[in-house]
Amino acid sequence: MTTQASTVAERGHTLDTEGGGRIQLRHFAPVNPAHGTVVIGAAMGVPQAYYADFASWLSGQGWQVVTFDYRGSGASIPTTPHQGLRGFRANLFDWAHDYEAVVDWAAALEPGKPLYALGHSLGAQLPGMLRNGHKLHGLLGVAAGSGYWKQNAPQLRRRVPFMWYFLVPVTTRLFGYFPGKRLGAVGDLPNGVIRQWRKWCLHPHYSAGAEGGAVRQGYEQVRFPVLSLSIDDDEMMTEAGILSLMNLYANAPRRMLRVAPGDVGARRIGHLGAFRRDHVAGLWPRLEKHLRNLPQDVAV
């Protein structure tokens, strides 16, 4: 049970998004007046269900919280007419449109109060591509770097050439999608998503370099504060990769903070661990504090 019955109400919604997308979102609402609203943007291949415990806890601290699954992931994988992901059409621009629709939906919950994005990995990369990013009052990134393969952590960097030059091209041609679950790599992803992500990860300037033009300008137009937490024991993202992503937000107030497991009384955090319930007493209160103080924490 992820909800806190005395302080949080949890409801699911279906949202139609640009280009024929249909996604599932969850809304965690505090009973008492809220400080503002937080949209949690998921990492690549991570379903919104993974964030449910944290979202419920955060709502219990007095926030409206919204999680969602990009089209073709988690609860937003269609069962008909494509029978799952085989042949399902979606790319990362479509996922940015899904993110935009959720931001629009969330902005109506607490008009006049702050609306923040809390982005985990990919979830902190896509806000630079949102056409309605002006509705956000800030971005808190967790374990979010550029993804360029030469800036990956050493243990990952040794493996990614095989993935990008063999595994992805071969399996997507065979299956019509990327069967990451059975391969133990990232998760199941639509063909268009994994192929576009491959292009980003092979470019030194990631999404802005691979796509150029409007994407680069989108990042440069961001003015909301960006605070990024670099996790010391992240097995995927290095400090260089996180700084590289932050530099895409060239005109935004921005700051990076390093977080070691020992700083929050933990033995390990890693790339995916920040939202596990064993961090409820250490890391989670720190994340909530950063949300409350986001503009000030970036300006310090």
C-alpha positions, 0 to 999 in steps of 0.5 A: 500500500503506497498511500497514506490514508490519513493525509494523502488521496491517490487517484489515477487518470488517463490523459490524451496527449499530442500526436495520438498519445494516451498515457496514465498518470497518478495524482497524490493529493494531500488533505491539507493545503499544499505548498505547491505541485511536483511532477515526477519525470521518470528515468528511461525504462522506469515505470511510474509505479517505482516512484509511488512510495516516494510520491505518497510520502512527498504528498504527505509532506504537503505537496500535490504530486503527479507521476506518469508513464510516457506512451509505450512505457509502464501503464501506458503500454497499449494492449490493442491494436499493437499487442504491446510494443511490437510496431508501436510508434513513439520517439523522445519528441513524443515523450516530451509532448507527454511531459508537456501534457502532464505539466499542463494538467498539473499546473491547474492543481494549485494556481498561483503556487510553485510548480516544480519538476523532479526529474530522475535521469531522463526526467531531468533531460526532457524539461529543456525540450518542453514548449510550456517550460515557462510554467515550471518554477524550477527543476530538481534533477536526481542522477541526471547526466547527458548520457553521452557514452564517453562520459558514462561511468567506467563500468558502463562505458566498457559495455555500451559500444556493444549495446549501441552498435550491436544489441539495439540495431539487431534486436529492434529489427528482430522484435520491432521494439527493444526487449530490454527486460529479457536482456537485462538492459534498461527495460522494454522500449519503443523502437523509435525511442531507443533508436533516437536515444542511441543517436543522442548517446553517441553525440558529445553534446547529447540531445542538443547536439544530435538534434540541433536547431530547435532542441538546442534553442529550447534548452537555451530558453530555459530560465527556471532554476536547475538544481542537480544532485550528483550521486557519488556511487552512481554506476551510470552518470559521472560528474562530468556527464551531469555538468554536461547536461547542466551546461545545455541549460546555458541561460538558467540559474543552475547548480550541482551538488554532490551527494554521498551515501554517507551524507544521508546515512545510507550504504548505497544510493546508486543511479536508481536507488534514490526513490527506494523506501529505505531512504525515507529517513535520510535522502527523502527529507533532503529532496523535499527540503531542496524543493522548498528552497529550490531558488535559494539553493541554486543562488547560494 
